[in-house]
Amino acid sequence: MEFKEYKFKEIQKRIRMKYIRESNVNLNPWEITNFVSRISSCFYKLELLNTIAIAINQGVALNRIFIMDREYKLNTRYTGLSLIDLNTYGINKIFSIGKPIPLAPDKSINQIRFLFEYLYNLNRILYREGRRRFTEWDRAEAYAFLRQKGLVEALGEIEKIAFDKVTFHKAPKEFAGLRKEREKIEKKYLHYIEDEKKFPVLEMKLSNHEKGLKEEEEELVRKYYNIFFDYFTKLQRPIVGIFNPENQQIQILCADYFDDTINYNTHIDLKSITHNSPIMSEIEAGFSIASMHKAEKRAAELHILEKKKYELEIRNLQMDYMLKQQEAEKNALDIYAKKIEIQRELNRMADRQEADGISGLDDTYSNKKLLQTFEKVRKGYSEVLRTNQFVEQDKSILDLRT
């Protein structure tokens, strides 16, 4: 069953955020690009984490969720990634963006990972020696071998294809290198199969939050339960998906951010940046931006606005006789009333999306890691603003239905 992620997202409205730089020192083009890139990464990662949480809360198993070991590239045009059918040549789309790493240990996803690693390595050998590399047809056939015969036998069949490409050029000196690669991947896979036997006991300990794991168990946690989050943290624009082995489909989450064929209004756009003093930047994004601050801080922001509005109301009453000043105060009063309305709407949407996603997760090991990573992204956002000397100046909501 396909996970309908946009069913749980506000796609009829967008948020426009204005930032103002506290320092009068000009930013060079590289610094501006870096600031926007890091802010965008924070928004994207936050939405990605909340989308993962929504998927889990909707019944998607942890071991069906994966991350690619490469990030999506800004200068590459991506199409057709939202839902990929592996029964066709779709396996080539996945192959082109990296190797999958599951959120929790999964044999089928790790088999694909090892298969891809083998194909990458063989291609490198064939390319280095000037031979014919694997084609899209070869990769589709390799995946068919995997499904029909399992990984170990598939590796042997793929090796034969590589040998044929070598013998076509009458240069069998690469045989040893090709065979060594097969043996290396096979050894990795068999080692995983041995580790797999230890997962049930380890997962029970993790679910009970037991401390004092054995050194071997700590290594298993690092290799199979934390690796997803290691890649999520170090990649600026990670690619995360869901694998459905029953219908052989892969769904890439938050594909609206980088797939040109999809537009659900959740992606990020840089609207403007001024070089005048003070330097200002304006970014437009989906409602994920509303969750960039914790609920306590969102409530505090609303309280501050309401307090300022109340103070203006008192001052307005005291200055009835000063018509000119009264008019100015009324204008300010209207502004704060509008800001309060916007902040309430932002808080409401953020609370709803977090309830569907990150704040609705059960207290399991992987879910706690998701929540910790979520908070880490929030802190990263604050750090980007601090180091670049920007502060949030204003927020507005754009209703796309009007």
N, C-alpha and C positions, 0 to 999 in steps of 0.2 A: 504494500500500500504506500502510495506516495505521500510524503509529509507536506501538507499544504501550509508552508511557512507564512505566506502573506495573508492568510486568513486571520492570523493573530497579530498583525501589524497595522498601524495606522498609515494607510497609503494615500489618503485623501488630503493630508495636511503635511506641511513642511515647516521647519523652523529656520529662521534667519538669525544668525548670531553675529554681533558686532564686537570687535576687540579694539582696544585702544592701548597704545604703548606708553608706559609711564616715563620712559627715557626719551629725551629729544635727540639722542644720537641716531643718525640714519643707519638703516640696515642695508647691507649690500645685497645684490640679487641672490647670491647663494644662501645667505641667512634667511631671506624671505621665503625662498623655496623650501629650505629645511624646516622652517616653522610650520608652513602650511602642510608639508608632507607628514610631519610628526603629529600635528593635530588631527589630520585626516586618518592616520593610522589608529589613533586612540578611538575615534568615533567608530571606525570599521570594526576594530577588535571588540569593542563593547557590544555592538549589535550582533557580532558573530557569537560571542559568548552567551548572550541572552537568547539567541536563536537556537543554539545547541541545547540550552536549558529547556526551552519550550518544546523542542523535539523529544527530549527525555521525558518531560512531564506528559507528553502525548503518547508515550509508550514505545518510542524508538529505543532499542537496546544500546547500551554504552559501546559494546563491541562492534556495532554496525557503523559507528561514527569514526571518521578518520581525518587526518591532516596530511597534506602533501609535504614532502621534505624541501620544496622550493616555494618561494612566494610568487604571486602573479606580478608580471612586469608591466611597468607603466607605458613602455613603448611598443607593446605587443597588442594586436587586435584579437580579442577573444569572441567567439560566437558559438552558440549552441551548447553551452556548458551547464545550463540549469538542470537538464535531465538527459542522461547519456545512456543509450541502449548498447550494452556490451555484446549482444547477439549479432551485432553488425560490426562495422569497422570502428565503432565507438571506442574500442579499447585504445586506439591510436590517439584519441583526444586526451585520455587520461595519461597515457605514456608520455605525451608531449609536455605535461605540466609537473612531472615528478613521480616519486614513489609514495604510495599510501602507508600511513602509520596509524593503527587503530587506537582509539581512546582507551579501550580495555583490550586485553589479549584476544585475538581472533585468528583462527587458523586460515580461513579463506582469504582475508585481507593480507595476512603475512605471506601467503603463497603468491599473491599478486605482486607484493613488494619484492620477494626474492626473484620472481620471474623477470620483473623489470630490471632489477640489478644485474641479472645475468645477461639480458639483452643489451643493456647499456655497455657492459664490459666487453661483450663479444663485438659489438659495433666499433668500439674503440680499437680493438686489435685489428679488425678487418680494414678500418679506415687507415690505421697507421701503416699497414702493409700495402695500401693501394688496392685492396680488393673491393668487391661489391658488398655494400652494407645491407642490412635487413630492410625490407620494404614494408609498406603497410600491410600487404598480403601476408608476409612472413610473420608479422606480429599477431595478426588475427589468427593465423594458423597455430602459432605458439600458444595463444590463449585457449584455442579449441583443444589442443593437446592437454593443457592443464586441467580443463574441465572433464575431459574424457578419461584421462589416465593418471591424474595426480601429478604433483610437482616433480618427483624424482624421475619418473618415466618421461615426462615432458622435457626435462633438461636434456635427456639423451636424444630425443627426437630433434630438438633445436640444435644440438651439437652436430647432428648429421647434416642439417641445412647449412650450417657454417662450414662444415668440411666440403660440401659441394661447391660453395663459393670459392673456397681456397683451391680445390683441385681444378676448377674451371680455368684458373690462371696457372695451373701446373707449378704450384709453389707450396708444397706440403710442410714447409718448415714451421708454419704456425700451428700445426696440429697439437704440439705439446702445450702451447699457450692456451689454446681453446679447451683442451682437456683439463688443464689446471683450473681454469675458471669454473668449469662444471663441478669439479670436485670441491672447490671452495664453497660454492653456493649450496651444494648438496650437504656439506658438513654443517653449514649454518642452519639449514632447515632441520636436519636430524637433531641438532642441539636444541632447537626450539621445541621439537616434539618431546624431547626428554623434559624440558622445563615445563611443558604444558601439564604434565602429571602432577606438578607441585602447586598449580594454581588454586585448586579447590581449598586446600588447607590455608594457603596464604590469604585468599580472599575472605575466608571466615575470620582470620585474625584482623584483617584490615577493617572489615565491617564492624567488628567488636572494638575497634580502636585500641587494639593491644599494643603495648610498648615493648621495647626490648626484643625486636626481631633479630633473628640470627643473621650473621654476616651474609650468608648465601641468600636469605630472604630479602635483605635490603638491596642486594644486587638485582634480584628479580623485579623488585618494585621500581628500581631505577630504569631497568631495561624495557619493562613492559607496561608499567602503570604511570610513570612520570614522563616518559619520552615525548608523549603527545604535547604536554605542557611546556617542555623544554623547547620544542620547535615553535609552539605558539608564541612564546615569549621572545625568542631570538629573531623570528621572521617579522618584518614590518608589515607585510600584507599577506598573511597566511591564507591558504586555500583549504577549506574544510568541506567535507561531503558526507553523505550517507550511502552505504552500500546495501542493496537489496539482493541477496543471492538467489532468492526464489524466482524473480523475474529478470535477473541479471541487468539491473539498472543502477546507475549512480546519479545521485542528485547533489549538485553543488550548492551549498548554502550561501545566502546573501550574494548571489551571482549578479544582482542588479548593480553592484558596485563596479564590475569590470566587464560584464558581457554586454556587448553593443546591441544585442537583439532583445534585451529585457529592459523594461523601465517601469518599476513600481514606486518610483519617487523616494526611495530610501537612500540613494547614493549621495555623495558629497560633491558640492560645486563651490569653487572659489569665485565669489561674485565681484569682489573688488579689493584692491589694496592701494592705499595712498602713500606717497613718499613725503608728503608735507608734514610739518610738525603740528600736532602730534601724529605719528604714524597710525593709521587705522586699517583694519582688515575686516572683511565681511565674508562669512561662509554660510552656505545654505545646505541643510541636511535633513534626513528623515528624523522621526521622533526619537530615535535612539539617543540623540544628543541630550534629551531631557533627563536621561539616567546618568549623566556624567558626574553628578553630585549625589551624595547619599540623601536618603529621605529626610534625615535630620537637618541637613544643610538646606535642602529645598524648602522645608518648613520655616527655617530661620530667615531665608531670603524673603518669603512671603510675609513673615512677621515684621521685618524691617520696613517693607513697603507699606504695610497697613499702618505701622506706627507713624511713618512720615506723612501718610495721608491724613491721619488723625490730627497730627500737629498742625498741618496746613488748614484743616477745618477750624481748629481753635483760633489760629491766627486770622483766618478769613472773617470769623465772627467779630474779632476784636478790631478789625480794620474797615468796617463798613463805611465809615466816614471818608476813607481815603479811596475814592473811586478808581483812580488809576492803578494804585497798588493792588486794590481788590481784584481788578480785572486780571492782573498778572498772577495773583494767587489762585484765582479760579482756573486759569489756564494750566497752572502747575497741578492743581487738584485734579483736573481732567486727565492729565498725563499719568499721574500716579494711580488713578482709578483704572486706567487702561492697562498699566503695568501689572496691577494686582490681578486683573482679569486674565492676562496672559500667563502670569506665574501660576495661578490656580489651575489653568488648563494644562500647563506643562506638568505640574505636580500630579494632576489626575491621570494623565496619559502615562507618565513615568511609573506611577504606582501600579497602573493596570498592566503594563507590559512586564514589569518586574514580577508581578503576581503570577502572570502566565509563565514566566521564565525563571530567572535566577533565584528569586526569593521563594519559589515554590518547590525547590529541589529537596529530596530526601537527604538525610544525614549519612551519606555513604562516603567512602574515601575519595572516589573520583569526583563526586559532586562537591565535596569540600574543596578539592583542588580547583574546580571550576570557579567556585565562589572566591577563593583566594586570588586567582588570576584576575577575576573581575575587579576586585579591589585594587590589585596591582596596576591595572590599566587606568583606573580612576586617579590613583596617585601619580601615575606617569603623565596624565593630562595636566594636573596641577603643576607638576615639575616643568613641563614644556612652557606653560604660561610664565612661571617664575623665572626660569633661566633666560627667556626672551623678553622679560619685562612687559608682558601684556596682561591686561585684565579684561574680564567680560564687561562690556559697557551696556549693551542693550540686547533684548530678544524680541522677536516678533513671530507671529504664527501666520503662515500663508495657507489659506483654504483653496485647494485646487478645484473645488466644485463650483466656485463662483467666477 
